[in-house]
Amino acid sequence: MLGCWAEPEKTAEAVDPEGWMHTGDLAVMDEDGYLAITGRIKDMVIRGGENLYPREIEEFLHTHPNVLDVQVIGVTDPKYGEELMVWVRMRAREPSR
């Protein structure tokens, strides 16, 4: 990534002088240069003074038999400071017989 379009301040926040983009994810790089995401630097969302842990919510949602994958992240909210955003990928339905 070269930077955020017409926003040098945002680019400076995310991309360091060596060209690495800081996403907040923790990752490991293998010998071929491939990255695997292993966690998050910021694993807590503070919503209106309440501490929420995305990983705990993800693990709970994974207990539902129709959930294939889930990601929970914190997003900026004007009222609560942060709010949760959840992405859920459901399992394919079996055709009715």
Salt bridges, closest charged atoms under 4 A:
ASP16 OD2 - HIS22 NE2 2.99
GLU58 OE2 - ARG40 NH2 2.43
GLU58 OE1 - ARG55 NH1 3.07
GLU59 OE2 - ARG55 NE 3.37
ASP69 OD1 - HIS62 NE2 3.90
GLU82 OE2 - LYS42 NZ 2.56
GLU83 OE2 - ARG47 NE 2.64
